[in-house]
Every structure is written in C-alpha cells, then in structure tokens.
C-alpha cells in the first residue's frame, strides 16, 4: 500500500470501490494518513484530531448508507468501524499523555488495516449501493424533508 514517489515522499494508494461518494471519503482518508505519516509533520496532534474527526464522519456516512439500503452485512461492517474508532480514541488518549510513538505505530498500521477493510467490507458495500442507489436517493430526499 505504501510506495515512495519519484521525489522520495511517501505515497499511499487508496482503494476506489466504484461508488463515487465513498471514493471521495477514501481520498480524504488517504490524505490524512499521508499527513500523519509525514516526517515533516513533527507535531501530530492536529493531524490526529483531523483524522479522528474524519473517521467519525466517514463511519457515520457509511452507517447511514447501510441502514438506508438494508445492507445485509451492516452489523459486521459497523463492528469494524466501532473497533477502528476505539483504537483511534485510545491513540489520542495516549498521545495526549505524551506517547508520540503510538501515533507513529498507528500511521504504520492503519494503511494495512484499511487495505483489507476497503477491499472487502467497503467493496461489498459499494456494490450494494450501486445496486440500490434509488433507495438511497429516496432516503436522502426524505431526510431533507424532515
């Protein structure tokens, strides 16, 4: 998942799953991972907070999509998100207590986790969303009315 660019900077592949709104979330996630892993970053507090906020929104959006289309694997997918959010919360707690190394470990391990999650859970959800896009659009229209 991680490769070096021609200029020596770290690049991370992200996983297009064929559903544009999800692919957009994945690009945002990728950019935050690159920033978190950047040696020039030095202070990781702001980036870690931005990553956590992104993941809270990212998981909430996917949860809304799963509920709105009766995704069969919703419970399993949601459980993975809950574990991810708990790990990131714990990393933030430890970082706030002075542990900088834990952020570096997260920056190294999270892309590996995401590679598996995106190619399995998110790919299946994207397929489901493409097949049920009408139900999702109707649900969003109904949400806008309330």
C-alpha positions in Angstrom: 0.0 0.0 0.0 2.8 2.4 0.7 5.3 3.3 -2.0 7.8 6.0 -2.5 7.2 8.7 -5.1 9.9 9.8 -7.5 10.7 12.7 -5.2 11.2 10.3 -2.2 8.0 11.3 -0.5 5.8 8.6 0.8 2.7 7.9 -1.3 -0.3 5.8 -0.3 -2.5 4.0 -2.7 -6.2 4.3 -1.9 -8.9 2.0 -2.9 -11.5 3.0 -5.4 -14.5 0.9 -4.9 -16.6 2.2 -7.7 -19.0 4.4 -5.7 -18.0 8.0 -6.1 -19.1 9.3 -2.6 -17.2 6.5 -0.9 -14.2 7.0 -3.2 -14.2 10.7 -2.2 -14.1 9.7 1.5 -11.3 7.3 0.8 -9.3 10.1 -0.8 -9.7 12.3 2.2 -8.7 9.5 4.5 -5.6 8.8 2.3 -4.6 12.5 2.5 -4.8 12.4 6.3 -2.8 9.2 6.5 -0.1 10.7 4.4 0.0 13.8 6.7 0.1 11.7 9.8 3.0 9.6 8.5 4.9 12.6 7.2 8.2 13.1 9.0 8.0 16.8 8.4 4.8 16.9 10.4 6.6 16.9 13.7 3.6 17.7 15.9 0.9 15.2 15.2 -1.8 16.5 17.5 -3.8 18.5 14.9 -3.5 15.8 12.2 -4.5 13.1 14.7 -7.6 15.1 15.7 -8.4 15.8 12.0 -8.1 12.0 11.3 -10.4 11.2 14.2 -13.0 13.7 13.1 -12.8 12.4 9.6 -13.3 8.8 10.7 -16.2 9.7 12.9 -17.9 11.4 9.8 -16.7 8.6 7.4 -18.2 5.9 9.6 -21.4 7.8 10.2 -21.9 8.3 6.5 -21.3 4.6 5.7 -23.6 3.7 8.5 -26.4 5.9 7.1 -25.9 4.3 3.6 -26.0 0.8 5.1 -29.2 1.5 7.1 -30.8 3.3 4.2 -30.4 0.4 1.9 -30.8 -2.6 4.3 -27.2 -3.7 3.7 -27.0 -7.4 4.7 -23.6 -7.2 6.4 -24.4 -3.9 8.3 -23.7 -5.3 11.7 -20.3 -6.8 10.8 -19.2 -3.6 9.0 -20.4 -1.4 11.8 -18.5 -3.6 14.3 -15.3 -3.0 12.3 -15.9 0.8 12.4 -16.5 0.7 16.1 -13.2 -1.1 16.7 -11.4 1.4 14.5 -12.9 4.4 16.3 -12.0 2.9 19.7 -8.4 2.3 18.6 -8.1 5.9 17.3 -9.6 7.2 20.5 -7.1 5.3 22.6 -4.2 6.6 20.4 -5.4 10.1 21.0 -5.6 9.5 24.8 -2.1 8.1 24.8 -0.8 10.9 22.6 -2.3 13.4 25.0 -0.5 11.7 27.8 2.8 12.1 26.0 3.2 8.9 23.9 4.3 10.1 20.5 5.4 6.6 19.4 1.8 5.3 19.4 0.9 7.8 16.7 3.8 6.5 14.6 2.5 3.0 15.0 -1.0 4.0 14.0 0.4 5.7 10.9 2.2 2.5 10.0 -0.6 0.0 10.8 -3.8 1.9 9.7 -3.0 1.7 6.0 -2.6 -2.1 6.3 -6.0 -2.4 8.1 -7.6 -0.1 5.5 -6.3 -2.1 2.6 -8.2 -5.2 3.9 -11.3 -3.2 5.0 -11.6 -1.4 1.7 -11.1 -4.4 -0.5 -13.6 -6.5 1.5 -16.2 -4.6 3.5 -16.2 -1.3 1.5 -16.1 -3.1 -1.8 -19.2 -5.2 -0.9 -21.0 -2.1 0.4 -20.1 -0.2 -2.8 -21.6 -3.0 -4.9 -24.7 -3.0 -2.8 -25.0 0.8 -3.0 -24.7 0.8 -6.8 -27.5 -1.8 -7.0 -29.7 0.1 -4.5 -28.9 3.7 -5.4 -32.6 4.5 -5.9 -33.4 3.5 -2.3 -30.6 5.6 -1.0 -31.6 8.7 -3.1 -35.2 8.4 -1.8 -34.0 8.1 1.7 -31.8 11.3 1.4 -34.8 13.1 -0.1 -37.0 12.1 2.8 -34.3 13.1 5.3 -34.2 16.6 3.6 -37.9 17.0 4.2 -37.7 16.3 7.9 
